[in-house]
């Protein structure tokens, strides 16, 4: 479901700035001045009621609508909706066509959040006030609206409010707005707007009621609660200042009842605010000292100092929120843990609400919040409100719906309301078939608790049985058709129904019918299902049906038939006659004999297949060995011939000094210039190597060792890891890696050194180290990860010694179930990321698309598409699975990679009482086709352990002796292979 846009619109927490004015602050100052003017003018009516009719005569000409008009001016000055005039009729027609398209799409899928937002925006641009109001109303019934959407709606309605009825409509709208999320700005607007109606009947009480509720909701907000306190205090102070000129003309009694009581309200607000830890408390305390004519009481100072101490404890968490980027879930979780540890319910509720403004699509956060309310506060209206908001934000999460049903039952909500809520849950669009089973079980449990089973028949019992029947039909028709599975392979719902009929209704006949249906759904081969039925018959049935059930279990069970046979024999031993015993023994023996025969055949078949595989592997090994021996024999013959040629040359007096062969250029070394004879002796007349260079394997080994010694070793200083990055997956064909990579990384900062890694033969191995002068440059270089270099994606990662930092985690893509991410297969190799995004964004907001490529950067026809929430992903699966893209039929599913095989533990390879079998080591891609074991089979064979001598140690196995044999050279291994 597309509720995801709610998170993007949430406002970040902002600390009040005491320094220079930020951008846009001048407009806020102007708006604040306009509000103060509204307050000073609007309190006149309240002062009239407070001070008496004399004040009314002094303020002639002020109408009740002045507050409304000036508030509308303030609202428009602060945030004007704007009017757009189209210059061309074509644009209007285009908007109308788009509006019709969006309305049609919403008629198909009413849960498309983005369609609602786009439709409201276009209708507002076109000036369709009635239609935009209806569109907003429909959207608010399905989704909670963000603060921005509510403020835009409220400003539009305020600008159109003309009389008292319109004002009441705006009040109702404010009441809905403050219920979706905790929004200090909406509460502030609500208070300011209510001031405009102070001249109406009950207007003064309305204003104070709104401000008091605002303080209860957001007054503890450390960064935004200050604005509510100041607005409320300014309102009460305006009444005091308006009444001050006539206070001297009042009698002492009237003055005490009116002016002094109003003065005390302002004092009370100051004291209440100073007792709460809020940002900028010092300025509030200084303002109170300046405003108060009397010294501040000592109790108020003590409360103020205590609040300052509390503020210091909260500041680290508030500063962490200010420094982090939205949605700041980890910072909010830490803050919640801190508040829960302190245990103040009001503050705990506030921090949960603040966290949910930016993380409204995180089901776990809603679950934790609702669980806290269920267990600690237990206030009906508050608990049910939070549960309702939770399922509106995350309707695809079945755990939230089940908790909602339980909370409604716990607080005694009417049965019809609970039933309606359950029907909404069924239409929420769960992602897994098991989710529907879970919600049905929760509802059936609720219906069972309503039944009085002491009565033989009741309306509630019939409703429960009808619900069981409907649940089975729903899973078979709706769920199985959508997911190709019922989600209830073990038939748990039917099992619960059978238990209810047997235990609570004493209706074993119905229970047996249900169990017969369970067994026909593929469960008859499982021993645990038969034993469950047997236990039910033992508890509520009779021996005859128990015996019948076990006899059928013996014939049908295929996973654990021995266990079922044992249970049957145990029952006959304790309760059966001799005849029953004989029948049971005969049936169990016959069944077990048949099972053993089947197992033997299966084992023989498996052994035959294994032997065939081993024979094929042996043939492949033998063929490779023969091929290798043949190649070696040819090389040996060639070496003898070259030796003979060399002897002939020496006889003719070739006394030139032998030049060492250079199979590859290493570094910048070049052959001596001008030495034609040396070059000819080195390369031969026809570009081939000189015959004397490969005359013996021992000389080749010596030259290779010399080359390895001459290769400069790349030493890595681990103390410079913070300014070094590791670069891999580079093309092996790069001639000068250092020269080619340096300009690329110099864009990130000054490069100290580029250290490519070469093999012992001088080949570039495809990776290197890049050392920078500053750590900031190394961090910036990490952004070059996956950059294309000569057709291959270059991997750039931090340089970390894992032996010293075993806890360092390299970035890896998730291998767990991700309900908001799709796995797309079967894509054409020519499909680009932009083309796939254009297809996917029609079903929701796409956060990221990753096309899977091989190490060479070539596409593999696979992709991962990440949506903003699980609902959009599930809708995309339904719409895109089986779609044709460039003549390719793609497959789309929720991303759930298969579990990787866990390496076998050493204990699992040790035979009982036997030696440790060496584990064969393979590469990262498993056993390659050309991978040969260098240990001959003669040495791999393990002889059977000899019998242990009496009173003596057991002899060592042959495998141990083999592993302790002296090391042999490659030539020795070759001789052993040729000997075969």
N, C-alpha and C positions, 0 to 999 in steps of 0.2 A: 504494500500500500504506500502511496506516495506522500506520507506524512513527513517525509524526510526534509522538505523545505523548511520545516519548523526550526531546525537547528541552524540553518544558514542565516536566518533572520534574527537570531538571538543577539542581544546587545552584550558586549564584553563588559566586565566589571571595570570601573574606572575610579581611580582615587581622585578626590578633589584637588585641583592644582592650586598651590599657593604662590607659584612663581609668575612669570609673564603670561599674559593672556594667550590662550591657544586659538587656533583658527575657529571661527564661528562663535567665540565666546561673547563678542559684542552683541550679536543677535539675541543670545540668551539673556544678557543684561537688560536689553530693551524690552524683551518679553516679560522679564521679572518686574520691571518698572510699571508696565501696563497692568500686570496682575495686582501690584500694590495699589494702583489707582482704582482698579475695580473693587478691591477689598475696602478701601476707604470710602468709596461711594456706596457700595452695596450694604455696608453695615448700618447705614442710616435707618433702614426699616427696623433692624434689630434694636438699635438704640431707641427708636421711637417706642417700641414695645417695652423696653427696659426702663426708660426714663419718664415716660408718660406723654400726654398729649402736647405739652409745651414744646417739646422738641420737634413735633410734627409741624407746628406753625412756623418754626424758624427755617425749615427746609421745604419751602413751597416750591412747587414746580418739578419735584423729583418723582418720576413715575417708577412703577415696579419693573417696567421692562428695561430701565436703563442698565441694570446689571446684566441682563441677557444680551443687550446690544453690544455693550463694551466687552463682555466675555467673548462674543462671536468675533469682535475685532481683534481681541488678544489671540484667539485661536488662529484666526486667519493670518495675523502678523507672524505668529510662530511657525505655522506650517500650513501654507496655503495649498489647496489641492491643485491649483493651476488650471487654466483653460487653454486647450489646444485648438487652433483654428486651421482646418485643412485648406490648402490652397487648390487642391485638385479633387475633382469628384472621383477620380480613379482610386485614390487612397481610401475614401469612404466606402466605396464598393468592395475594395479589398478587405477592409475591416469587417464589413457585414458578412462577406463570405467566410471569413475566419471565425466569426461568432457562430454562424450556422454550423460550421464544422465542429467547433468545440462543444456546442450543445448536443450535436448528434453523438459525439464520442462519449459525452457524459451520460447520455441515455443508455449507452451500451455498458459502460463501466463507471459507476458513480463514485468509485473509490480512487479515481485518478486525481491526485492532489494538484499536480501542475496544470491540469486542464481547468480546474476551478480558479486558480490564481490568474491564469491568462484570460479566462472569460471575464472575470471581474475587472481586470485592467482595461480590456477593450471596451466593455460596456461603460466604464467610467469615462474613457476618452470620448466616446460617442455621446455622452450626456444622457444615457438611458437610465434615469434615476430610479424608476420603478423596477426595471429589470435588474439593475445592479443590486438593489436592496434584496430582491428575491434570490439572486445568485449568492449573495453573502449569507442569507439566512439558511439556504440549503447546505452551504459549505460548513457553517458553524454547527449544524446538526450532526454532521459526520465527523468533522475534524476539530480539534482545538486550534484556535487561531493564534498567530504570533502577535507580539506586542505591536509591531508595525501595522499589521492588517487591522487590528482593533482600533488603533489611533486614527488611521485613515477613515475607517467606517464611522467612528464617533465624530470626527470633525465634519464629515459630510452631513451627518444627521443633525448636528448642532447648527450648521449653517442653514438648514431647512426648517428648524423648529420655529414655529410662529406663536403658539398659544400654550396653555397649560397642559393640554392633552399631549402635544408634541414633547413637552418637557418630561412628562411621565414616561413616554416611550424612550427617551434618551436615558432616563434613570434606569429603566429595565435593561437597556443595552449595556450600561455601565456594570450592572449587577452580573450580567453574563460574562463580561470581559474579565472581571477580577477573579472569576472562578477557573479559568483555563490555566493560567500560570501566575506566579508571583511577579507582578509588574509594578514597581514603584511609580513609574511615569503615568500609568493609567490611574492609579490611586490619586496621584497629584492632580491630574486632570479632573477626576471625579469631584474632588474637594473644591477645586476652583469653580467648576460648573455649578455645583450646589450652592455656592455663595451667590450666584446670579439669581437664584429663586428664593432669596431670604425674605423678600417682601410678601410671599405667599403664606397661606396658613400653615403653620408648623415648619416654616422655612428655617428658622434659627435652630430648632431641634434637629432638623434634617442635616444641616451643615455639621453640627457637632457630632452627630451619629456617624456620618461618613468619615470624619477625621479620626474619631476614636477607633473605628474599624480598620482604618488605614494604619494606625499606630500598632494595633494588634497584629496586623499582617506583616508589615515591613518596617515597623518602628525599630526593631533590633538590627536591621541591615546596617552593617558598620560603614559602608561607603555611600549608600543611597538613602538611608533612613533619615539623614539630617534634613533633607529637603521637606519631608513630610512634617517633621517637628517644627521647622521654621515657618511653614505655611500656616499650620494650625495656630502657632503662637502669634503670628502677624495678624491673623483674623481676630483673635481675642484682644490683642493690643489695640487694634483699630477701634474696637467697640469702646475700650477704656478711653482712648484719646478723644473719640467723638463725644463721650459723656462728661469729660472733665470740665468743660466750660460751665455747665449747669449744675455741677455737683455741689457748688457752694450755696445754691439756692434751695437745696432740698433740706428737709427736716432730718435730724440725726437718725431717726428710725428708718426713713426712706433711703438715706445715704448708705446706711449699713446693709439694707436689703438689696440695694441696686449696685451702686458704684463700688463699695468695698468688696461685695461678693464677686463682682467682675474682676476687680484687681487681684483677688485671691486666686482666680482661675489662671491668670497669667503666671503668678508665683508658682502655682502647682505644676504648670507645664514646664517651667524652668527646672524645678526640683526633680521632676520625673525624668526629664531629658538628661540632667547631669548625673543621674544614678545609673545610666546605661553607657557601656563602653562604645563610643562612636568616634569616628575620625573628626578632627578639628574641635575637640571638646574644650580646649583652652580658650578658643575664641568665644564659645558659648558662655563659659564661666565669666570671662571679662565683660561680655555684654550684660550678663545678669548683674554683675557688680555695678555697672554704670546705670542700669535701668532702675534697680531697687533703691528706694529712698532709705531703707533700714539696713543695718548690717546683715550679712548673710548668716543664718544660724549655723552653729557648729555641726549639727547633725548633717546638714546639707554638704558642708565641706568634707566631712568624713566619707559620705557616700560618693562624693566626687573623686576623692583620692583613691577609694577602693575601685571605682570604675576605671581610673587611669592605670592601676595595677593590672586589672583584667585586660585592658587594651594592649598592654605590652605582651601578654601571653598570646593574644589573638593575632598580633601584627605579623609574625612570621608566616602564618597561613594566608592572611590577606595579601601580603606582599608576593607570596608564591603565585596567587591567582592573578595578580596584576602583571607579573613578569611573564607568565605562561601564555600560550596561544590557545584560543578556543579549539575544542570544547573543554579542555583542562580537566578531564575525568580523573586522572591520577591525583591531581591537587585537591579536587573536591573530595575524593575518597579519603585522603589523609585528614582533611578538615572534618569530615563526618566522623571518622574514628576518634578524633580528639574531642568532639562535642559529645559523642556517646559515652566516652570515658568520664567526662564531667557530669553528665546526666541531667542537664536542664532541658525539659521537654520542649519548651518554646524555641530555644535556640537550635535544638536538634531538628525540629520541624522546619525552621527557617533555612538551615544549611541544605537540607534535602531539597527544598523547593528551589533554592538558588542553583543547585547542581542540575536539577531537572530542566531548568530553562534552556541550558545549553546541551543537555544530554537526554532530551525527551525520547529519543529512539533507542535507549539502552535498557532492555528489559530487566537486566539484573539489578539496575538501580531502582526501578519501580518495585521489584520484588522485595528488595531490602527495605525500602521505605514503607510499603504496605505491611510487611511483617513486623516492623517496629510499632506501627500504629495498632495492629491487631493484638500485640502482646502487652503493650504498655499503656497507651492512651485509652483505647477502647471507647472512643466517642463516636456514636453512631454516624452522625452527619459527616464528620471529618473523615472517618474511615471509608465510608461508602463513596464519598466524593473522590478520594484519592484512587480507590479501585476503579471507579468509572473513568477517570482521566487516564489511568494506566492502560486500559483496554482500548481507549480511543487513540492513544498515541502508538501503541504496539499491538494492534489487533491480531497479528499473526502469531503471537506467543500464547500457547495454550495454557501455560502455567499461570498467567495473569487472569485468564478467564476462570479457571478452576478456583483460584483464590477469591475471585469476586463472588462466585456462587456460594462458596463457604461463608464469606463475610455477610452476604445477604441473609443466608439462613441463620447465622449466628445472631444477627440483630433483628430477627423476626420480620423480615420484609414479606409482603404479601406474595402468595404463591403465584399469582398471575404475573407479577413483575419479574419473579425469578424465571418463569417459563419464557417470557419475552426475551430476557437477557440470554437465556440458553439458545434461543433461536438466532439471536444476533451472533452468538459465538459460532454457530454452524455455518453462517454465511461470511465469516471473517476471512476465509481463504488460508487455511493452514498449509504449511509446506510439506509435511510428512503425513502419511496415512496413520501412523501411530498417534498423532495428535488428535485425530477424530475419535479414536478409541478412548483416549484419556478423557476428553470432554464428555463423551457419552457415559463413561464410568462414573465421573463426578456427579452428573445429573441423576443417574440411576441410584446412586448412593443416597442422594438427597430425597428422591421419591420413596426409597425404602424406609428412611427414617420417619416419614410422615405416616406410615401405615401402622395401624393398631392390629397386630396379628392375633390378639385375643379373640377378635371377631372372625367368624368364618368367612364373611364376605363384606367388603366395604368399597366405597367409591375410590378411595385412595389405592386399594389393592388392584382394582381393575385398571386404574390409570398406570400403575407400575408395570403390570403385565403388558399393557398396550405399548408402553415405552420400550420394554425389552424387545417386543416384536418389531417395532419401528426401528430400533437401533440395528438389529440384524439386517433388516431390509436396506437401511441407509448405507451400511458398510458394504453390502453386496452390490448395490446398484450405483450409488454416487461415488463412494471412495474407491472401490475396486475398478470402476470404469476410468477414473482419473489417474490413479497411481499404479494400475495393473496389480494391485494387491489390496487385501482387505485391511491390512494393518493389524490383524488379530489372528495370526496363524495358530496360536494355541487355544483359540476360542475362549478367552477369559470371560467375556460377557456372558456366553452361554453357560460356562462353569458357575459363575456367580448366580445366574438365574436358577440353575439346577440345585445349588446349595440352598438358596432361599426357599424353593419349593419343598425340598426335603426337610430342612431343619425348622423353618418357621411356619410353613403351611401344611406339613405332614402329607404332602402329595408326592409319594415316591414314583407313582406312575408317570407323572409329568417329568420328574427328574430323570427317569430312565429313558424317556423319549428324547430328552435333550442330550443325554450322554450318547445315545445311539447316533444322533445327528453329528455330535462332535467327532465320533470315531470314523464316520463316513467322509470326513473332510481331510483325510490324510494323516490322522493322528493315531491310527490303530497300530502302527509299527513301533510306537514309543512305549517303553515299559512304564515310565512315570505317569502317563495318562491313564493306563489301565489300573495302576495302583491307587491313583486318586479316586477313580470310580469305585474301586474295591473298598477303600476306606469309607466312602460315603455309604455304600451298602452295609458295611459292618456297623456303622453308627446308627443308621436309620432304616435299613432294609432287613432282609432275612438271610439265613445261611444258604438257602437254595440259589438265590440270585448272586450271592458272593461266589459260590462254586461255579456257577455258569459264567460269571465274568472272568474268573481266573482261567477256566478252560479255554475261553476265547482268546485270552491274553497269551497263553502258551502257544497257540497256533499262529498268532498274528505278530507277536513282538519280534523285531529283528535286531534291535540295538543291544539289549541286555536280557536275553531269554533265560539265562541261568538264574537271575534274580527273581523273575516271575515264577519259575519252576520251584524255587525254594519257598516262596510265599505259599504256593499251592500245597506243597507237601507239609509245610508247617500247619496250615489250617486243617488238613485231613488228619494229621497226627493228633491234634487236640480235640477235634470235633467230629471227624468222619468215621464211618464204619469201615470194616475190613474191605468190603466191596469198593467203597469210595477210595480207600487207600490203594488198592490194586489198580483201579482205573487211573488214578493220578500218577502212579509210578510208571505205568505203561505209556501214558501220554507224554510225560516228561522225558522218559528215556528215548522214546521214538523221536521227539522233537529235538532233543539235544544231539542225538546221533545224526540227524539230518543237518543240523546247524554245523556240527563239526565237519561233516562231509563237504558242505558248501565252503567252509573256511579252508579246508585242505585244498580244494580245487582252486579257490581264489589265490591261495598262497602259491600253488604250483604255477598257476598262470602268471602271477607276478614274478616268480622266480625265473620262468622261461623268458619273459620279457626282459628281465634284468640280465640274464645270460646272453640274450641276443644283443643287447646294448653293449655288454662287455666285449663280446666277440667282435662287434663292429669297431669298437674303440681299439681293440687289440690289432685288428687288421689295419686300421688307419695308422696306428703307431708303427707297426712293422713296415708299412709302405713308406712312411716318412723316414724311418731309420735306413731302409735300403736306398732311398733316394739320396739321403745325406751321405751314406757311405760311398755311393757311386760318384757323387760330386767330389768327395775327398780323394778318391782314387785318381780321378782325372787331374786334380791339382797336384798330387804327388808325382804323377807321370810328367806333367808339365815342368815341375821343379827339377826332375832328373835331366830333362832335355836342356833346360836353361843352364844347369851345372856343366853339362858337356860343352855347350857353346862357350861358356865362360872360360873353360879350360883351354879351348882352342885359341881364344883371343889372347890369353896369357902366354901361350906358346909363341905367338907372333910378336911378343915383346911389348904388349900394351902395359906400360908401367905407370899409367896415370893413377893418381890417387882416387879411390872410390868415393863418389859423392853420395851423401845420404839422400834417400828419396823423400820427396815432398809431395804427399798425396793431396794436401790442401794448403792453401795459404793461411797462415796464422797471424792475426794482427796486421801489422804493416810490413812484414818481412817479404822481400822480393829476392829472386835469384841474382847473382852478381852479373852486372851488365858487362857486355863485351867479351864474355868467356864463352865462345861458341862451342868449343869442345866440351866444356862442362855442361852446357845446356843440352847438347846432343846426347851426352852420356846419361843425362838425367831423364830426358823425355823420349829418347829414341829417334830414329830417322823419320818415322811415320806417325809421330804423336803418341806412341805407346810407351809404357813404362819400360825401363831398361831391364833386360832379363836377369841381371844379377841382383835386383832389389828384392825379389820375393823368392830367393832360392831356398830358404829354410824357415819353418814355422818359428823356431827359436829366435832367429834374427828379427822376424816380424814382431814378436812379443817385446824384444828389447827396444826396437824403434818406437813402438806404441808407448812403452813405459817412459822413454826419453821425451816423447812429445807431451805426455801427460805432465811430466815434471816441468817442461818448458812453458806450459800453459799458465798464464798469470791467474792465481786464485783470487776470487772475489771475496774479500773479507767483509763481514757485516758487523757494524758496531751497534749492539743492541741499545746502547745509551742514547742513540739518535733515532729511536723508533718514532718518537713524537713528530719529527720533522721529515720522516721518510715514508713513502708509499710503495706498495708492492704492485707491479704491473704485470699482468699475465695474459695468456691467450693471444699473443702477438704472432704475426705471420713468421714462419721459420725462414722465409726467403728474404727477410730484410738484410741488406748488405751491410749497412752501417747503422745499427739500431740506435746508438747513442746520438749520432748526428741527426737522425730523423725524428727522434722523440723529444730532443731538447727544445726545439721551437714550440712544440705542442704544449709542453708543461711550463715554459717560461711565461705563458699568458697568465698563469696562476701566481707567479712570483719568481724571485731569483732562484735559479737552480744551481746548487753547489756541484752535484755530480750525478751522472747517469751511469749505472753499473749493469750492463747486460751480462747475462750468464751464458757461457759457451760450454759445449761438451769437450771431452778430452781430444776429439779430432778437430776441434775448431768450429763445430756447427753451432749456430745460434739456437738456444733451447726454447725461445718463445716467451721468456719472462726476464724482468730486470728490476732493479731498485732505483728509485729516483729520490735524491736527497735535496731538500730545500734549505734555505737559510732561516726561514721563519716557520713556526708551527701553523700560523694562519694560512700560509701558502699550501701546506700539506693538506689542511682541511678543505681548502678550495679545490685542490686537485681531485678529491674524491668525487666531485661532481662530473668529472670526465668519464666515470664508469659507463661502460657499454658504448662508448664512442667508436664509430667505425674507423678502422685503420687498415687500409689496403684490403677492404672487403671483409674484414673480421671485426667482431665487437671486442674492443679492448676492455679488460677487467682491471679496475683500480680499487684496491682495498687497503685498509690501514696495515702498517707493518708492525706485527705483534708476534713476539716469541711465545708460542703456545706452551712450551715446556716450562716457562716462567709464569705464564698467565693462563692456567688451564681453564679458568672460568670465562675467558673471552669468547664471546659468541659472534661468529661471523653471520652476516645477514643471510637468511635462507627463507625461501617462500614457504608459506604455511602448508603443512601436509594434513591438517585436520579439516573437519567439516566446517565450511564457511557458507552460511545460508544466504548471505548477500552477494555471493560471487558465483558466476556461472563458468562452466567448462564447455567450450565449443570445439567440436572436432569435425573433420571432413571439409575444412575450408579449402578453397583453391589456393595454390601457392602464390597466385598473383594478387590475392586479396590484400589490400593495404589496411592500416590501422584506421585511417579516415573513413574508408568505405564501410568497415565494420561498425565504427562508431555511429555513422549515419543510420545504419539499420537498427542498432540497439537503443539509441536514444528515443525512439518512438515509443518505447515501453517503460521509460523512467529516466531518472537522472543518472547518467553514467559518470562515475568517479574516475575510473581508470580502465584501460584496455592494454593487455600485454600479449603480443604475438610471440609464440614459442618458436625459437630458432635453435639450430645446432651451433656448435662452437665456431663454425665458419660463418655464421650469420645468415644462413639460408633458412627460409621458413619451413616448418614441419606440418603446416595445415591445422595447427592447434592454437587456441587462444583462451585467455581468462578475461572475463568482463566483470568488473566490480560495480554494483549499484549502491545507492545510498542506504537502502534498507532491504530486509528480507522480502517484504511484500512485492516490491518492484521486481526483484529477482524471480519470484515465483510466477508473476504475471508474464515475464519475458520467456520463461521456460515453456509455458503453455502456448504462447504465440509463435515462438521461433523454432521450437523443436520440429524437425522435418522440413524446414524451409529450404528452398533451392537458391543457391548463390552461384552464379556463373556456371550453371549446369551441374553443380555439386550439391548433393543433399546433405545438409549439416545435421549434426546431433547436438542437442543442448541439454545440459543437466546441471544440477546444483554441484558446486565444486566439493568433492569429497575424495581426495586421492587415496588409493589403496595403501594399507599399512606396509611399511618396509619390513623385510624379513630381519628378525633380530638375530645377530650372530650367535652361533651355538656356544654355550658356556663350556669351559674345560671339563666340568664335572660330567656333562652329558656325553662326552667322548670317552670317558673312562669306563671300560667294561667292569662289571662287578668282579673284583678280585684280580683283574687283569691289568696290563700296562696301559699307559697313557698313549692313545693313538695320536700321532702328530696331525695337527690341523693344516690342511693345504691352503696356502695363501694365494689369493687371486688379486687381480687389479681392481680398480674402481668400477670397471664394466663387467666384472665376472671373469670366467675362464675363457680365454681367447682360443680361436681355432688352431693357431699355430703354437700354442703353449705346450712345451714338452717337459717332462720330468727328467732332470739331469741325473737322477739316481737310477741305476739299472734295476730291472725287475728282480734280478737275482738277489740284490741287496734289500729290496723292499719286502720280500716274502718274510713272514713271521712264522716260525715253527711253533708247534704246540708246546706249551710249557711242560717240562718233564715232571714226573711225580716227585714230590718233595721227599728227600731222604729222611729216614726215621731219625728223630732227634737232631736233625741238621737243617741248615738254611736251604731254602728253595733255590734252585739254579736260576741264573738270570736268563730272560728270554733272548731269543736270537736277535730280535729287533734292537735290543739295547746294545748288544755286541756290535751290531752293524753300525749303529749311530756313533759308537766310540771308535770305529776304524779310522786309521790315519787318512788325512785328506789326500785326494788324488787330483792330478792335473787334467786338463781337457783332453790331452793326448791319451791318458790312461782310460778315460771314459770312452773315447773313440775306439780304442782297442777292444774294450768289453762289448761295445755295440756291434763291432765287426765280427766278433767271435760268435755272435748269434747266427 
